[in-house]
Amino acid sequence: MRILINGMLGHMGREVLTLAKAGYRGAEAVCGVDMNNGEIDGIVCYDSLTNAPTDIDCVVDFSHHSCTEALLAWCKANSIPLVLATTGHTDAERAAIAEAGESIPLFFAANYSLGIALLIELAKKTAEAMPDAEIEIIEKHHNRKLDAPSGTALAIGRALQSVRPEAELNLGRSGMAKRSPNEIGIHAIRMGNIVGDHEVIVGTMNQTITLRHEAHSRALFAEGALSAAAWLMGKSAGLYDMKDMVAF
């Protein structure tokens, strides 16, 4: 599986490159694209997609959401499957992602951890089993992360809304207003070098269930992205996510 790593010089791009060079899930890093060109361990990094080769099997993207629409256009023009692993997308970018899924195989997830996929399913089942419980989400990340709340926390919140359609997401509660019985609070913490910590608290007046996932290394997300790329091989055009790859 020949891959192009978009955002190869970033933290996650380098993690993907390390795994690909080791042949994880049959991956072979052909080249990368980043703001600056150069070379890492013999792998060429171009400064633009327009200069990159197209004889590849898949693009794995860990760049920035602002690059999304140009990346989608390039992949569609060259009929190349895409694993999109950026977060913080605007409504326009999300619309472009949905549209691109009609033309190419496109894997898009807020978090590429199997553990997070399990956490989401468990949280949904808990919310269904305890319809009167209040729900809060707490996410923690390193102090360099730009978007808050995290894309993963929002994905958890949206997944909970699928079983509680009346629920509204409250991002970072403040002020003097009383808590609404239908809200799901989402709170972001930024400090130190925390890789990723997501906690879902489901509670009533008499009991509380806490579901938590902690990432110990960024390699976790690189493993998930390359697993998604391998899974995407041979698939027809469509918009896929972790629920499609992992059977619960």
C-alpha beads as a LAMMPS data file, in Angstrom:
LAMMPS data file: protein, C-alpha beads

248 atoms
247 bonds

1 atom types
1 bond types

-500.0 500.0 xlo xhi
-500.0 500.0 ylo yhi
-500.0 500.0 zlo zhi

Masses

1 110.0

Atoms # bond

1 1 1 0.000 0.000 0.000
2 1 1 1.802 3.089 -1.278
3 1 1 0.876 6.180 0.720
4 1 1 1.451 9.925 0.573
5 1 1 1.587 11.596 3.994
6 1 1 0.065 15.068 3.934
7 1 1 1.553 17.077 6.802
8 1 1 4.544 14.754 7.008
9 1 1 6.776 17.163 8.952
10 1 1 4.287 17.611 11.813
11 1 1 4.191 15.512 14.982
12 1 1 1.594 13.081 13.656
13 1 1 3.004 13.010 10.144
14 1 1 6.326 11.847 11.553
15 1 1 4.551 9.149 13.590
16 1 1 2.854 7.861 10.432
17 1 1 6.181 7.936 8.585
18 1 1 7.898 5.900 11.322
19 1 1 5.214 3.222 11.215
20 1 1 5.086 3.168 7.416
21 1 1 8.855 2.731 7.213
22 1 1 8.426 -0.300 9.491
23 1 1 5.771 -1.683 7.120
24 1 1 2.855 -1.371 9.540
25 1 1 -0.318 -2.782 7.911
26 1 1 1.616 -3.162 4.664
27 1 1 2.193 0.582 4.298
28 1 1 5.006 2.063 2.223
29 1 1 5.674 5.790 2.509
30 1 1 6.242 7.051 -1.043
31 1 1 6.491 10.756 -0.234
32 1 1 5.083 13.544 1.871
33 1 1 3.698 17.040 1.468
34 1 1 4.194 19.896 3.926
35 1 1 4.661 23.660 3.976
36 1 1 8.419 23.187 3.640
37 1 1 10.017 20.767 1.234
38 1 1 12.908 18.519 2.152
39 1 1 13.699 14.897 2.863
40 1 1 13.467 12.587 5.886
41 1 1 15.311 9.260 5.844
42 1 1 15.250 9.217 2.059
43 1 1 11.537 10.105 1.799
44 1 1 10.973 13.264 -0.259
45 1 1 8.619 15.909 1.142
46 1 1 7.101 18.329 -1.407
47 1 1 5.855 21.803 -0.536
48 1 1 2.675 21.399 -2.591
49 1 1 0.339 18.652 -3.756
50 1 1 0.689 19.970 -7.294
51 1 1 4.301 18.751 -7.290
52 1 1 3.585 15.358 -5.723
53 1 1 3.362 12.076 -7.674
54 1 1 -0.069 10.524 -8.244
55 1 1 0.962 6.862 -8.537
56 1 1 -0.043 6.158 -4.938
57 1 1 -2.758 4.048 -3.316
58 1 1 -3.897 6.418 -0.583
59 1 1 -3.300 9.784 1.091
60 1 1 -3.071 9.922 4.884
61 1 1 -3.706 13.486 6.032
62 1 1 -2.507 14.874 9.369
63 1 1 -2.002 18.468 8.212
64 1 1 -4.536 21.204 9.122
65 1 1 -8.235 21.505 8.412
66 1 1 -7.634 24.652 6.331
67 1 1 -5.961 22.398 3.729
68 1 1 -9.027 20.161 3.436
69 1 1 -10.787 21.584 0.392
70 1 1 -7.617 21.746 -1.740
71 1 1 -6.713 18.201 -0.655
72 1 1 -10.177 16.898 -1.517
73 1 1 -10.012 18.501 -4.965
74 1 1 -6.604 16.914 -5.652
75 1 1 -7.711 13.454 -4.510
76 1 1 -10.909 13.641 -6.576
77 1 1 -9.030 14.822 -9.658
78 1 1 -6.638 11.875 -9.374
79 1 1 -9.142 9.288 -8.045
80 1 1 -7.058 8.644 -4.921
81 1 1 -8.580 7.318 -1.659
82 1 1 -8.116 9.558 1.354
83 1 1 -7.808 9.057 5.108
84 1 1 -8.670 12.436 6.626
85 1 1 -7.366 12.792 10.185
86 1 1 -7.625 16.526 10.828
87 1 1 -10.122 18.197 13.180
88 1 1 -11.717 21.602 13.684
89 1 1 -13.434 21.717 10.275
90 1 1 -15.781 24.523 9.333
91 1 1 -19.302 23.856 8.075
92 1 1 -18.118 24.536 4.517
93 1 1 -15.258 22.062 4.885
94 1 1 -17.605 19.421 6.294
95 1 1 -19.919 19.926 3.339
96 1 1 -16.970 19.502 0.966
97 1 1 -15.996 16.269 2.764
98 1 1 -19.501 14.865 2.375
99 1 1 -19.523 15.797 -1.309
100 1 1 -16.104 14.222 -1.926
101 1 1 -17.356 10.964 -0.441
102 1 1 -19.604 10.638 -3.471
103 1 1 -16.554 10.477 -5.758
104 1 1 -13.755 8.706 -3.843
105 1 1 -13.341 6.296 -0.919
106 1 1 -12.923 8.703 2.016
107 1 1 -12.319 7.699 5.624
108 1 1 -13.083 10.526 8.059
109 1 1 -12.974 10.194 11.838
110 1 1 -12.487 12.686 14.649
111 1 1 -10.260 10.177 16.421
112 1 1 -8.439 7.158 15.009
113 1 1 -8.312 5.220 18.277
114 1 1 -10.157 1.897 18.594
115 1 1 -10.542 2.695 22.289
116 1 1 -12.380 5.940 21.505
117 1 1 -14.692 4.077 19.125
118 1 1 -15.500 1.685 21.983
119 1 1 -15.968 4.589 24.398
120 1 1 -18.506 6.200 22.082
121 1 1 -20.550 3.015 21.746
122 1 1 -20.486 2.396 25.509
123 1 1 -21.515 5.993 26.190
124 1 1 -24.460 5.687 23.802
125 1 1 -25.621 2.452 25.438
126 1 1 -25.307 4.018 28.896
127 1 1 -27.281 7.105 27.859
128 1 1 -30.017 4.887 26.416
129 1 1 -30.172 2.724 29.551
130 1 1 -30.313 5.799 31.840
131 1 1 -32.648 8.226 30.031
132 1 1 -32.997 10.546 33.043
133 1 1 -29.258 10.835 33.740
134 1 1 -27.271 14.020 33.202
135 1 1 -24.192 13.807 30.966
136 1 1 -20.951 15.759 31.007
137 1 1 -17.848 15.348 28.807
138 1 1 -14.367 16.428 29.899
139 1 1 -11.440 16.414 27.463
140 1 1 -7.779 17.143 28.196
141 1 1 -4.987 17.827 25.705
142 1 1 -1.518 19.344 25.514
143 1 1 -1.091 23.109 25.630
144 1 1 -0.258 23.336 21.900
145 1 1 -3.630 22.081 20.647
146 1 1 -5.456 24.813 18.743
147 1 1 -9.107 23.725 18.688
148 1 1 -11.304 23.507 21.766
149 1 1 -13.281 21.494 22.457
150 1 1 -11.530 18.661 20.684
151 1 1 -13.006 17.094 17.582
152 1 1 -13.253 13.841 19.536
153 1 1 -15.259 15.449 22.346
154 1 1 -17.637 16.921 19.781
155 1 1 -17.923 13.518 18.083
156 1 1 -18.837 11.949 21.426
157 1 1 -21.415 14.677 22.010
158 1 1 -22.963 14.251 18.555
159 1 1 -23.061 10.471 19.028
160 1 1 -24.948 10.970 22.297
161 1 1 -27.382 13.269 20.496
162 1 1 -28.181 10.360 18.160
163 1 1 -29.772 8.537 21.126
164 1 1 -30.967 11.753 22.819
165 1 1 -32.266 13.940 19.970
166 1 1 -33.537 16.585 22.397
167 1 1 -30.069 17.140 23.908
168 1 1 -28.097 20.323 23.230
169 1 1 -24.316 20.605 23.507
170 1 1 -23.117 23.272 25.959
171 1 1 -19.514 24.157 25.167
172 1 1 -17.704 25.417 28.254
173 1 1 -20.417 26.350 30.745
174 1 1 -20.201 29.831 32.264
175 1 1 -22.431 32.540 33.735
176 1 1 -25.308 32.333 36.201
177 1 1 -27.809 30.154 34.308
178 1 1 -29.110 26.941 35.859
179 1 1 -28.158 23.705 34.120
180 1 1 -30.737 22.649 31.538
181 1 1 -31.970 19.053 31.975
182 1 1 -31.430 18.437 28.252
183 1 1 -27.896 19.761 27.914
184 1 1 -24.647 17.835 27.523
185 1 1 -21.742 19.855 28.861
186 1 1 -18.363 19.703 27.127
187 1 1 -15.310 21.079 28.912
188 1 1 -11.773 21.519 27.553
189 1 1 -8.528 21.466 29.535
190 1 1 -5.192 22.452 27.954
191 1 1 -1.970 21.842 29.840
192 1 1 1.457 20.259 29.646
193 1 1 2.005 17.396 27.236
194 1 1 -1.261 15.460 27.627
195 1 1 -1.699 13.307 24.521
196 1 1 -5.447 12.918 24.842
197 1 1 -7.875 12.158 27.669
198 1 1 -11.652 11.920 27.201
199 1 1 -14.116 11.280 30.003
200 1 1 -17.887 10.813 29.824
201 1 1 -19.775 11.155 33.110
202 1 1 -23.355 9.858 33.237
203 1 1 -25.091 10.458 36.539
204 1 1 -28.378 10.614 38.426
205 1 1 -29.093 11.695 41.987
206 1 1 -28.262 8.167 43.155
207 1 1 -25.465 6.842 40.958
208 1 1 -22.727 7.830 38.519
209 1 1 -21.011 5.958 35.717
210 1 1 -17.694 7.310 34.422
211 1 1 -16.254 6.148 31.092
212 1 1 -12.707 7.261 30.313
213 1 1 -10.132 6.776 27.589
214 1 1 -6.523 7.901 27.908
215 1 1 -4.057 7.917 25.024
216 1 1 -0.473 7.222 26.099
217 1 1 1.256 7.931 22.796
218 1 1 0.488 9.717 19.540
219 1 1 1.554 6.520 17.779
220 1 1 -1.907 5.232 18.697
221 1 1 -3.517 7.593 16.182
222 1 1 -0.970 6.821 13.482
223 1 1 -1.710 3.104 13.898
224 1 1 -5.419 3.795 13.516
225 1 1 -4.944 5.953 10.420
226 1 1 -2.819 3.320 8.664
227 1 1 -5.328 0.624 9.667
228 1 1 -8.044 2.773 8.100
229 1 1 -5.965 3.190 4.937
230 1 1 -5.501 -0.575 4.654
231 1 1 -9.225 -1.122 5.243
232 1 1 -10.074 1.473 2.586
233 1 1 -8.215 -0.387 -0.169
234 1 1 -10.649 -1.742 -2.750
235 1 1 -13.664 0.063 -1.292
236 1 1 -16.101 1.904 -3.528
237 1 1 -16.668 5.651 -3.254
238 1 1 -18.233 6.590 0.047
239 1 1 -17.750 8.377 3.337
240 1 1 -16.546 5.912 5.972
241 1 1 -15.665 6.128 9.660
242 1 1 -14.629 3.968 12.616
243 1 1 -18.088 2.395 12.923
244 1 1 -17.659 0.960 9.433
245 1 1 -14.213 -0.479 10.171
246 1 1 -14.908 -1.875 13.607
247 1 1 -17.763 -4.309 14.260
248 1 1 -19.412 -3.953 17.682

Bonds

1 1 1 2
2 1 2 3
3 1 3 4
4 1 4 5
5 1 5 6
6 1 6 7
7 1 7 8
8 1 8 9
9 1 9 10
10 1 10 11
11 1 11 12
12 1 12 13
13 1 13 14
14 1 14 15
15 1 15 16
16 1 16 17
17 1 17 18
18 1 18 19
19 1 19 20
20 1 20 21
21 1 21 22
22 1 22 23
23 1 23 24
24 1 24 25
25 1 25 26
26 1 26 27
27 1 27 28
28 1 28 29
29 1 29 30
30 1 30 31
31 1 31 32
32 1 32 33
33 1 33 34
34 1 34 35
35 1 35 36
36 1 36 37
37 1 37 38
38 1 38 39
39 1 39 40
40 1 40 41
41 1 41 42
42 1 42 43
43 1 43 44
44 1 44 45
45 1 45 46
46 1 46 47
47 1 47 48
48 1 48 49
49 1 49 50
50 1 50 51
51 1 51 52
52 1 52 53
53 1 53 54
54 1 54 55
55 1 55 56
56 1 56 57
57 1 57 58
58 1 58 59
59 1 59 60
60 1 60 61
61 1 61 62
62 1 62 63
63 1 63 64
64 1 64 65
65 1 65 66
66 1 66 67
67 1 67 68
68 1 68 69
69 1 69 70
70 1 70 71
71 1 71 72
72 1 72 73
73 1 73 74
74 1 74 75
75 1 75 76
76 1 76 77
77 1 77 78
78 1 78 79
79 1 79 80
80 1 80 81
81 1 81 82
82 1 82 83
83 1 83 84
84 1 84 85
85 1 85 86
86 1 86 87
87 1 87 88
88 1 88 89
89 1 89 90
90 1 90 91
91 1 91 92
92 1 92 93
93 1 93 94
94 1 94 95
95 1 95 96
96 1 96 97
97 1 97 98
98 1 98 99
99 1 99 100
100 1 100 101
101 1 101 102
102 1 102 103
103 1 103 104
104 1 104 105
105 1 105 106
106 1 106 107
107 1 107 108
108 1 108 109
109 1 109 110
110 1 110 111
111 1 111 112
112 1 112 113
113 1 113 114
114 1 114 115
115 1 115 116
116 1 116 117
117 1 117 118
118 1 118 119
119 1 119 120
120 1 120 121
121 1 121 122
122 1 122 123
123 1 123 124
124 1 124 125
125 1 125 126
126 1 126 127
127 1 127 128
128 1 128 129
129 1 129 130
130 1 130 131
131 1 131 132
132 1 132 133
133 1 133 134
134 1 134 135
135 1 135 136
136 1 136 137
137 1 137 138
138 1 138 139
139 1 139 140
140 1 140 141
141 1 141 142
142 1 142 143
143 1 143 144
144 1 144 145
145 1 145 146
146 1 146 147
147 1 147 148
148 1 148 149
149 1 149 150
150 1 150 151
151 1 151 152
152 1 152 153
153 1 153 154
154 1 154 155
155 1 155 156
156 1 156 157
157 1 157 158
158 1 158 159
159 1 159 160
160 1 160 161
161 1 161 162
162 1 162 163
163 1 163 164
164 1 164 165
165 1 165 166
166 1 166 167
167 1 167 168
168 1 168 169
169 1 169 170
170 1 170 171
171 1 171 172
172 1 172 173
173 1 173 174
174 1 174 175
175 1 175 176
176 1 176 177
177 1 177 178
178 1 178 179
179 1 179 180
180 1 180 181
181 1 181 182
182 1 182 183
183 1 183 184
184 1 184 185
185 1 185 186
186 1 186 187
187 1 187 188
188 1 188 189
189 1 189 190
190 1 190 191
191 1 191 192
192 1 192 193
193 1 193 194
194 1 194 195
195 1 195 196
196 1 196 197
197 1 197 198
198 1 198 199
199 1 199 200
200 1 200 201
201 1 201 202
202 1 202 203
203 1 203 204
204 1 204 205
205 1 205 206
206 1 206 207
207 1 207 208
208 1 208 209
209 1 209 210
210 1 210 211
211 1 211 212
212 1 212 213
213 1 213 214
214 1 214 215
215 1 215 216
216 1 216 217
217 1 217 218
218 1 218 219
219 1 219 220
220 1 220 221
221 1 221 222
222 1 222 223
223 1 223 224
224 1 224 225
225 1 225 226
226 1 226 227
227 1 227 228
228 1 228 229
229 1 229 230
230 1 230 231
231 1 231 232
232 1 232 233
233 1 233 234
234 1 234 235
235 1 235 236
236 1 236 237
237 1 237 238
238 1 238 239
239 1 239 240
240 1 240 241
241 1 241 242
242 1 242 243
243 1 243 244
244 1 244 245
245 1 245 246
246 1 246 247
247 1 247 248
